[in-house]
Amino acid sequence: MQLVLGRDDLAAAALAAAREAGAEPERVDISPVHKASRGFVNASDVDLCELAIVTVLQAVAHGRPVLLLPVTTLGRHQHQTLVTLGNLSVADVEGHSVGVRAWSQTTGVWMRGFLTEQYGVDLRKVDWRTYEGHHVDGAEDPSWVRRAPEGSKLPADFLAGRIDFGIMGNELPSDDRTRTAVDNPHEVAEQWSKDQGFIPVNHVVGVSAAAAAEHPAAVLAAYDAMRSVLTAKEHDGPVALHPVGFEALRGAFTKAAAYALEQDVIPRAVDYDELVERTCAALGVPPARLGG
């Protein structure tokens, strides 16, 4: 049983629990962790893998044998990820160029959702540039999105001024000229989460259908162990930064699925209860066993 998890504390807990449940787990070190997604989704080359939530939605929409284990490994605010070098602001996005690593990148899906809902942006009036394809084979960019020239890199194009805005999370380059397009983004983000009742979750945990069938006790034990780690570290606040359990993740997944459908990231609607039912059926447990 092979696991890919970016956080050492979660990986250690999951490995120990799976071993105690009778499996022979092994951690596969892939960094950055999103590079493990393609092999997991398309070839099931590992059994349990940290995934962006949009990758989970795309995988299910395209019929891949991927199940959701409702554990948040990365939760963060996203409004600060739209950046510019000039005097432009979020009010100027229409008619300008915006780069994003991949159209299905979860950070981009969240930020584009904010643009439409909070700022009235028509996404089809933006000059979108993508730099990579999708983790899920068969997924394609919408016809109204352009791919940057081969060999181009988003951070370099951003710093050189070849694009007006960039949506970047961890890949954001350090440069004193960089400005957030949304004024007071952290305050705006915190208010958005208070209003919605959830954080815009980025990464969760995926399980292959084969692993769930072969190692159900180990998968459930890994879930329990990771839940214990995250619960112990969760600070008091208006919303949980790392929600665990099906009900705790319902809001984030439902909103992300709606955004993804509107943005032509997924080819069909994915109802959250479909994810719950698939996982529970594969593991042979009721939703309540996994916080449902």
Residue pairs with C-beta under 8 A, 6 or more apart in sequence:
1 18
1 23
1 24
1 25
1 26
1 47
1 48
1 211
1 215
1 218
2 25
2 26
2 27
2 28
2 45
2 46
2 47
2 48
3 11
3 14
3 15
3 18
3 25
3 26
3 27
3 28
3 46
3 47
3 48
3 49
3 222
4 27
4 28
4 29
4 30
4 33
4 36
4 40
4 46
4 48
4 49
4 50
5 11
5 14
5 27
5 33
5 48
5 49
5 50
5 73
5 205
6 31
6 32
6 33
6 50
6 73
6 74
6 203
7 73
9 229
10 71
10 73
10 226
10 229
10 230
11 27
13 222
13 225
13 226
13 228
13 229
14 25
14 48
14 222
14 225
14 226
15 25
15 26
15 27
16 225
17 218
17 221
17 222
17 224
17 225
18 25
18 215
18 218
18 219
18 221
18 222
19 25
20 221
21 215
21 217
21 218
21 220
21 221
22 217
22 218
23 215
23 217
23 218
25 218
25 222
28 36
28 46
30 36
32 170
33 50
33 203
34 52
34 135
36 46
36 49
36 50
37 49
37 51
37 52
37 55
37 135
38 135
38 137
39 45
39 46
40 46
40 49
40 51
40 66
40 206
40 208
41 51
41 55
41 58
41 59
41 64
41 66
41 135
41 136
41 137
41 206
42 64
42 135
42 136
42 137
44 65
44 208
44 209
44 210
44 211
46 208
47 207
47 208
47 210
47 211
47 215
48 69
48 205
48 206
48 207
48 208
48 211
48 219
48 222
49 205
49 206
49 207
50 73
50 74
50 203
50 204
50 205
50 206
51 59
51 66
51 203
51 204
51 205
51 206
52 105
52 106
52 135
52 202
52 203
52 204
53 106
53 201
53 202
53 203
53 204
53 252
53 253
53 256
54 104
54 105
54 106
54 109
54 256
54 260
54 265
55 104
55 106
55 135
55 136
55 206
56 66
56 68
56 204
56 206
56 275
57 253
57 256
57 257
57 260
57 265
57 266
57 270
58 104
58 134
58 135
58 136
58 139
58 260
58 265
58 266
59 66
59 135
59 136
59 206
60 66
60 270
60 274
60 275
60 278
61 266
61 267
61 268
61 270
62 136
62 137
62 138
62 139
62 267
64 136
65 208
65 209
65 210
66 206
66 207
66 208
66 209
67 206
67 207
67 208
67 209
67 212
67 275
67 278
67 279
67 282
68 204
68 205
68 206
68 207
68 249
68 253
68 275
68 276
68 278
68 279
69 204
69 205
69 206
69 207
69 219
69 222
69 223
69 279
69 290
70 204
70 205
70 223
70 244
70 245
70 246
70 248
70 249
70 279
70 290
70 291
71 204
71 205
71 223
71 226
71 227
71 230
71 244
72 201
72 203
72 204
72 230
72 240
72 241
72 242
72 243
72 244
72 249
73 203
73 204
73 205
73 242
74 201
74 202
74 203
74 242
75 199
75 200
75 201
75 202
75 240
75 241
75 242
75 243
76 169
76 199
76 200
76 202
76 241
77 185
77 186
77 189
77 190
77 192
77 193
77 199
77 200
78 107
78 110
78 111
78 114
78 169
78 189
78 200
78 202
79 111
79 114
79 180
79 182
79 185
79 186
79 188
79 189
79 192
80 180
80 182
80 185
80 186
80 189
81 107
81 110
81 111
81 167
81 168
81 169
81 172
82 90
82 93
82 98
82 111
82 115
82 165
82 166
82 167
82 180
82 181
82 182
83 158
83 165
83 166
83 167
83 168
83 172
83 178
83 179
83 180
83 181
84 164
84 165
84 166
84 178
84 179
84 181
85 158
85 159
85 161
85 175
85 177
85 178
85 179
86 161
86 164
86 179
88 96
88 164
88 165
88 181
89 181
89 182
89 183
90 115
90 119
90 121
90 181
90 182
90 183
91 119
92 164
92 181
93 115
93 119
93 121
93 126
93 165
93 181
94 121
94 122
94 125
94 126
95 125
95 126
95 127
96 126
96 127
96 164
96 165
97 126
97 127
97 128
97 129
97 162
97 163
97 164
97 165
98 126
98 127
98 128
98 129
98 163
98 164
98 165
98 166
98 167
99 128
99 129
99 130
99 131
99 148
99 154
99 157
99 158
99 163
99 165
99 166
99 167
100 107
100 108
100 128
100 129
100 130
100 131
100 154
100 166
100 167
101 108
101 130
101 131
101 132
101 154
101 167
101 168
101 171
102 108
102 130
102 131
102 132
102 133
102 134
102 135
103 128
103 130
103 134
103 141
103 142
103 145
103 263
103 265
104 134
104 135
104 136
104 139
104 260
104 265
105 167
106 202
106 203
106 256
107 167
107 168
107 169
107 202
108 167
109 256
109 259
109 260
109 263
109 265
110 200
110 202
110 256
110 259
111 167
112 123
112 167
112 259
112 263
113 255
113 256
113 258
113 259
113 262
113 263
114 182
114 192
115 121
115 123
116 122
116 123
116 262
118 192
123 263
124 144
127 146
128 144
128 145
128 146
129 145
129 146
129 147
129 148
129 157
129 163
130 141
130 145
130 146
130 147
130 148
131 147
131 148
131 152
131 153
131 154
133 139
133 141
134 140
139 265
139 267
141 147
142 263
142 264
148 154
148 157
154 163
154 166
154 168
154 171
155 166
155 168
155 171
155 172
155 173
157 163
157 166
158 166
158 168
158 173
159 173
159 175
165 181
166 172
169 202
172 178
182 188
189 200
190 238
192 200
193 199
193 200
193 238
193 239
194 238
194 239
196 239
196 251
196 255
197 239
197 251
198 239
198 240
198 243
198 251
198 252
198 255
199 239
199 240
199 241
199 243
199 252
200 252
200 255
200 256
201 243
201 249
201 252
201 253
201 256
204 249
205 223
205 226
207 219
207 279
207 282
209 282
211 219
212 219
212 279
212 282
212 283
213 282
216 282
216 283
216 284
216 285
219 283
220 283
220 285
220 289
220 290
223 290
226 244
227 244
227 245
227 291
230 242
230 244
231 244
233 242
234 240
234 241
234 242
235 241
240 248
243 249
243 252
244 291
245 290
245 291
245 292
246 276
246 287
246 290
246 291
246 292
247 291
247 292
248 291
250 272
253 272
253 275
254 272
257 266
257 269
257 270
257 271
257 272
259 265
260 266
260 270
261 268
261 269
261 270
276 287
276 292
279 290
280 286
280 287
280 289
280 290
280 292
283 289
283 290
286 292
